[in-house]
Amino acid sequence: MLIVSLFLVCSCNPTKYIPEGETLLAGNHVNITNDGINKTDIVPYIRQKPNKKIFGARFHLGLYNLSDIEKQKWPHGWLREIGEEPVIYDAYAKEKSKENIMSYIASRGHFDSKVSDTVETAKRKSDVYYNIELRPPYTIRNLFYEIEDTTIRKLFYFDSVNCMIERGKPYDVEVLSAERLRFERFIRDRGFYSFSGEHIYFDIDSTIGNRQVNINYGIKNFTIMDASNRVALIPHPMYRVKDVYIYPDFVPREALERGEEYFASLDTINYQGYYFISASDKPEIKYDLIIQSLYIRPGSIFNVTNTEQSQSHLLALKTFRLVNIFYDEQNETGPYGPEVKSLNCNIRLTLLNQQSFRVEVEGTHSEGNLGGAVNLVYLHKNLFRGAEQFNMKLLGAYENLSQKDKDTEKVKRNTMEYGLETSLQFPKFLLPFLKKEDFIRKYNPTTKVLAAFNYRDMPFYTRWMANATFGYIWNARNYQTHIVNPLQVNAVRLLSIDSVFYQERIAQSPYLVNSYISVMIIGGNYSFIFSNQKIQRSRYWFLRINAEAAGNLLALAGNLTGATKTQGSYNILKQPFAQYIRTDIDLRYNLILNDASSMVYRGFFGAGIPYGNSRAIPFEKQYFSGGANGIRAWQVRSLGPGTYNPGDTKFLNQTADIKIEANAEYRFKLFWILEGALFLDAGNIWNLKSDDTRPGSQFSLKGLYNDIAIGTGTGFRFDLSFVIARLDFGMKLRNPAETEGSKWILLNRNYDIRRDFTLVVAIGYPF
């Protein structure tokens, strides 16, 4: 349906509304004769861009052309609003583009290169070709320094090893700009508040021959107006922070409306050398917490990096809506001598609403079964006046299952779920032997305590699960996040299980017998996350690595104490405890193709190994496939393991020890809030050991290809600003569970709507 719609829209005449004598800009093409500059580097300097394309077709122009340009009423005005008017070829823009390209390649050192253009027009469409004859770049022969300020000169020579300009390297304006920014920050981090990049200049001499240049690296003195109003040049002054004034509950609206009256109503106290200015005797945030987040100290030299990090740490507390840090220069001579001036630092903090409450209502429709859920969520962002984030969630869910038994009589079964989840997050490391302040300022850590209880009454079994987690989260450099949970406790209690279901589906499989049991899980886990999305606009990576282990210390204690085993397992609190290791890797790559489309690739591998006190990984820790975030041509938990075919069963809950998955998705903007997608998913799950009751479920590298399931499909995304709603239509291409003929459905049999197609409704992107 989506492809047909795209075809119908794009089949409209693209030159329908092109004026007589004009042409549509069909495309820009860049040809470069030699290496040195990439074509993608040239594209931003071309002023006129053709209409956006999806699958090589001008979809948005097609929407515009569907309208009658003479009419304003719906749908004509609406089609023009969501569409894109034709881009008419402009000769002037082409000339300006050529000048921009020439300037750019000259800035990269290719001074005597040439840029020409040709225009090919056919069927009222014009293609513009930019031909670049690229000459070898000029290189840097010598680098000379002209630094007037003796103090700056000493600092420069001390830091010269980090200079980005190197003799023998190609001349490049981007390198000069980066060096200007680098050295400006270096100097401003050493107390020179009034220093800026405008004081740094470069003089280029390209007349020395042999395709080389000399660069004069200059730094000017500070400019002031003397007593006679004449311009005078003096050495750059150094600044120290005299006093720090902190407004912990600043209200911008009050300050704007009342002005000086508002500031006069505030009280000032000196706390540990900082001046806190507040309207309340008992502030919402503890002063110690604010000081802990600051890199700025009274009496310290001015440092721009410390200012930025202070702002970042204060915002990371998630308690302040606004954090504004600025400096006032003091005219009087400071206490550090006439050559050092004074600054007063002002920090204005505007609080968020400290408490919130919301009700979440969900509706579900799964294979004809209707259900719903209600979640009551309470959030306190400052529980003990130390920016502690407290979250409590009460949940209740119900689903009506209507099935037929062997006698074709309808049997109604219901699924009910109740639960309570709480979490408390502290903006510090609760670790007694760690030097806390330095670690907090460097890594911005948090400590999280979580507890939850869940009761689920399913058609075939009833169980409750309780868990508690204690762990740490901190950010490292290079866009890395570390999550360590040294203690995780999970208790799973199976209260009852349907005898028929147990005999038919569980009893014959040792793997499932050891999965559907009451168990205690005591262990810990570690997660590493890398994401450079914030700094890479056109392409970025996401990597998550998880590793966890459970039961090792308990098993060691059992061995050392000579504890007796019950039915082959050590017990704790009259329940066997799980012993296993589990790790998985999730890697994603996002490539933005243009303003309207992007490609996203994902690979996932995970494996869990039970040993010692366990014969199977706990059911909650096993892998499954299918569903909204997996292979979308299969319903959740209905794929695998391997080539195993469960046949016609009223209970599909396929899990295993190993999971491999790969996904590719092409995403494109359509109109209004609507986005489209085409996807291809592949993968499966497997058992680590052989299971006679589930033939074909064991993992084998030799038979890996035969076990791979492949699905494709299309979908819609609705960008509602606060959330992304998703509707995916999946279709099976290759089903490893096919027992006859080819695994490729198209080559084996006719498609069955109920068996081979799925509809997935979800929130958010799949990955």
C-alpha positions, -999 to +999 in steps of 0.1 A: +000+000+000+028+024+009+048+017-022+017+020-044+009+054-028+044+066-033+043+055-069+010+073-076+023+105-060+056+105-077+042+097-111+027+132-113+044+154-139+073+171-120+073+201-143+036+208-140+040+242-123+073+252-140+068+286-157+073+288-195+109+294-203+121+280-170+134+245-160+133+223-130+166+218-112+170+180-116+203+176-098+237+188-089+268+168-099+304+172-087+334+159-106+369+162-091+399+153-113+424+145-085+424+133-049+425+157-019+388+168-014+357+146-012+326+153-031+306+154+001+327+183+013+316+203-017+279+198-014+273+223+014+287+251-007+262+246-035+235+272-029+206+257-048+194+222-038+170+201-059+137+189-045+140+161-019+138+125-031+126+093-015+136+061-034+150+084-061+116+101-067+104+136-058+076+126-034+071+160-018+071+178-052+045+152-063+023+162-033+026+198-043+017+190-079-014+171-069-030+204-059-047+229-081-026+260-078-056+282-085-075+269-055-070+276-018-096+253-002-089+219+012-072+197+000-053+220-024-039+244+001-031+215+025-012+196-003+009+226-010+016+231+027+028+195+032+045+193-002+074+212-017+072+236-045+094+230-075+130+243-074+135+263-105+170+264-120+187+297-112+218+307-132+228+333-106+227+307-078+249+285-100+275+313-104+275+319-066+279+282-060+309+282-082+324+311-063+317+293-030+334+261-042+364+281-055+368+298-021+365+265-002+391+246-022+414+276-019+409+275+018+421+239+017+454+250+001+445+243-036+451+279-046+454+276-084+427+251-090+399+257-114+362+253-112+340+252-143+303+243-148+281+229-175+243+227-177+224+200-195+188+206-201+162+181-215+124+178-211+124+211-191+148+197-165+183+210-159+213+191-144+242+212-132+277+198-134+305+214-113+339+203-127+368+208-104+404+207-117+422+202-084+459+211-082+482+198-055+478+218-022+503+243-010+523+232+021+535+250+051+572+258+049+578+280+080+558+291+110+567+324+126+554+339+158+546+375+166+533+377+202+533+411+217+523+402+253+552+386+272+530+367+296+510+352+267+542+345+249+555+324+278+523+304+279+523+300+241+558+285+241+549+263+270+519+249+251+535+249+216+537+211+215+499+211+212+498+236+183+478+222+154+497+240+127+526+218+115+554+225+091+553+203+059+515+198+062+490+211+036+477+247+042+441+245+055+420+273+069+400+248+089+432+239+108+439+276+114+404+281+128+407+251+150+440+263+163+425+298+171+397+281+191+421+258+209+445+285+220+418+309+229+404+283+253+439+275+266+445+312+275+410+318+289+414+287+311+444+305+327+427+336+340+425+358+309+388+366+310+389+394+283+410+374+258+392+363+227+399+348+193+399+383+178+433+388+194+447+360+173+456+365+136+474+347+108+493+363+079+498+341+049+527+345+024+521+324-007+547+342-028+578+322-017+574+296-046+576+259-048+539+256-038+547+266-002+535+292+022+549+309+053+525+316+082+529+344+107+511+334+139+503+367+157+487+376+190+478+412+196+479+432+229+447+442+248+431+474+236+418+501+260+408+537+260+431+558+281+423+589+302+425+611+271+401+588+251+429+576+230+434+539+220+462+523+239+477+488+238+485+471+271+493+435+281+463+413+286+451+414+323+446+383+343+414+379+364+406+361+396+372+353+410+366+375+441+332+365+453+306+339+441+270+348+445+245+319+442+207+324+438+194+288+446+158+296+439+159+325+414+126+334+398+131+352+365+095+364+362+097+381+396+130+397+387+116+411+355+083+424+369+096+437+403+132+446+394+153+460+422+124+454+446+128+416+441+165+416+447+161+438+478+136+412+493+163+385+492+185+376+522+222+369+519+242+344+540+279+334+537+283+296+536+317+280+533+330+311+515+300+314+490+272+340+492+238+324+490+210+348+482+175+335+487+140+345+497+136+314+520+153+306+553+152+269+543+161+266+507+148+238+485+183+226+477+210+219+502+239+244+498+265+215+501+250+199+470+254+231+449+290+237+461+298+200+454+287+206+417+308+237+413+343+240+398+344+277+406+361+288+438+364+322+454+400+334+449+406+310+420+417+323+386+390+326+359+386+294+339+361+291+311+361+252+312+353+252+349+324+275+342+310+252+315+315+221+336+298+238+366+268+246+345+267+211+331+268+194+365+241+216+379+218+208+350+226+171+354+210+172+389+177+174+370+164+198+396+170+231+379+151+243+349+176+271+342+213+275+352+227+309+343+264+317+351+279+351+344+307+374+356+308+411+366+342+428+362+352+449+393+367+483+387+386+485+420+421+471+423+420+435+435+438+420+465+462+402+442+481+432+429+475+458+402+482+434+373+454+410+384+418+422+381+387+409+400+355+393+389+323+385+408+306+353+397+268+352+397+250+318+395+212+320+391+194+287+395+157+283+386+140+253+401+118+228+382+085+217+397+097+194+425+068+169+424+046+155+396+019+129+392+006+113+361-018+086+350-009+064+320-037+044+303-028+017+278-049-004+254-038-037+239-051-058+210-032-090+205-045-116+180-081-107+188-076-104+226-085-071+241-068-057+272-057-026+290-035-012+317-034+017+341-002+031+356-001+056+384+033+074+385+046+097+412+079+116+408+097+137+433+129+154+420+142+166+453+131+141+480+156+150+508+166+185+494+197+169+478+183+164+442+174+128+450+151+115+422+123+094+437+099+075+414+070+052+423+048+034+399+017+014+406+005-007+377-024-029+369-031-047+337-059-070+324-063-090+291-093-111+281-082-143+263-109-162+244-098-196+231-114-229+220-106-262+236-106-296+219-144-299+221-147-265+203-164-249+233-152-215+241-131-212+272-125-177+286-092-171+304-080-138+317-045-124+323-041-101+353-010-083+364-003-061+394+029-044+404+048-018+423+081-002+412+101+023+431+135+038+425+156+064+443+186+080+426+213+100+445+235+125+427+267+111+443+286+079+448+275+061+480+309+045+485+328+051+517+364+046+506+363+067+475+375+104+475+340+116+466+344+153+456+370+148+430+352+118+415+319+137+414+333+167+396+351+145+371+325+119+363+292+132+375+281+099+391+248+088+405+238+060+428+205+042+421+184+020+444+155+001+429+129-022+443+099-038+425+072-064+430+051-080+403+022-105+404+010-121+372-019-145+368-015-161+334-039-187+318-013-214+323+006-204+354+007-179+383+038-164+397+052-134+416+086-118+412+104-094+435+137-077+428+160-051+443+190-034+427+218-013+440+242+003+415+261+032+401+261+053+369+288+076+358+299+094+326+334+091+312+350+111+285+346+104+248+308+100+251+309+069+273+286+058+301+293+031+327+266+013+347+276-010+375+251-029+396+272-048+421+241-062+438+210-075+422+185-097+440+156-113+422+132-138+437+107-157+414+080-178+430+059-200+408+026-203+427+007-226+403+009-241+369-018-257+347-013-295+348-023-300+312+000-273+300+028-287+321+024-322+308+021-312+271+046-284+270+070-285+299+074-320+314+090-335+284+118-309+281+145-307+307+153-272+295+117-260+301+114-280+334+144-260+348+130-228+334+096-229+350+107-232+386+109-209+417+144-195+418+165-169+436+189-148+415+217-130+434+244-114+413+255-082+395+260-067+361+279-041+341+269-021+311+291+001+288+274+026+265+290+046+237+271+072+216+285+100+196+251+112+183+254+146+199+285+156+179+279+137+146+250+151+126+253+130+094+263+096+108+267+083+143+273+051+163+256+036+193+272+007+212+259-011+243+277-040+260+261-059+289+276-085+311+262-102+342+268-131+365+249-146+393+253-172+420+291-175+421+296-162+457+267-183+470+280-214+453+315-207+467+300-203+502+281-235+498+312-254+489+333-239+517+307-246+544+299-281+531+262-273+527+240-301+515+222-300+482+184-305+477+176-322+445+210-315+432+211-278+440+221-255+469+192-236+484+188-202+500+157-193+519+143-227+508+147-218+471+174-229+446+195-200+434+206-194+398+242-196+386+250-184+352+269-158+331+252-137+304+265-111+279+252-093+249+263-066+224+240-042+207+256-021+179+238+005+158+248+028+129+227+058+118+234+074+084+215+105+074+212+105+036+195+139+032+168+161+048+141+136+041+156+101+046+181+081+066+194+045+070+197+027+103+216-006+108+216-027+139+234-059+150+228-079+182+245-109+197+237-123+231+245-156+249+239-170+284+255-200+299+240-219+330+264-239+351+270-251+387+237-247+406+216-242+374+206-264+345+190-235+326+191-198+327+161-183+347+131-177+324+133-139+329+169-139+316+163-160+285+163-145+250+133-143+227+127-129+193+099-114+172+077-084+182+081-047+180+118-045+186+130-077+170+121-095+138+087-079+131+073-105+107+068-127+138+047-120+169+067-116+200+081-148+215+069-169+185+101-174+166+125-203+171+145-217+187+164-226+155+143-247+131+119-259+158+083-258+148+059-258+178+029-265+156-005-253+164-005-244+201-024-220+222+007-209+241+037-195+222+065-184+245+097-194+228+129-186+247+165-198+245+201-192+255+215-175+224+202-147+202+216-133+169+198-105+151+205-080+123+182-052+111+182-025+084+156+002+082+152+030+056+133+059+072+118+088+053+096+118+060+063+119+042+042+148+053+027+165+084+035+142+114+038+111+092+070+093+085+075+060+066+099+031+068+110+000+049+128-027+069+145-060+066+151-081+097+170-114+101+180-137+130+168-163+155+174-177+189+190-210+199+195-235+228+230-240+240+224-277+246+204-303+228+167-306+237+150-337+223+116-322+228+125-292+206+143-307+177+164-283+157+167-258+185+205-263+193+230-237+180+255-249+154+278-227+133+277-253+105+239-250+102+236-214+111+224-202+076+196-228+076+183-215+109+181-178+100+146-163+098+141-133+074+113-108+074+105-075+057+078-049+058+068-013+059+056+010+085+044+044+096+057+066+124+036+094+138+058+122+153+036+136+181+065+157+194+064+142+229+063+106+216+067+086+184+038+062+177+046+033+154+027+010+131+046-018+114+034-043+089+057-074+088+059-101+061+078-134+064+103-141+036+122-170+050+108-192+078+133-218+093+104-237+109+090-247+074+089-285+075+084-291+038+100-277+007+121-245+007+124-223+037+118-193+014+080-189+015+077-173-019+094-203-035+076-229-014+039-220-011+012-193-013+012-167+014-013-170+042-025-137+057-029-151+092+003-171+093+028-149+073+018-113+081+019-094+114+007-060+125+028-043+153+017-013+172+044+003+194+058+034+209+092+048+198+116+036+171+125-001+171+162+008+175 
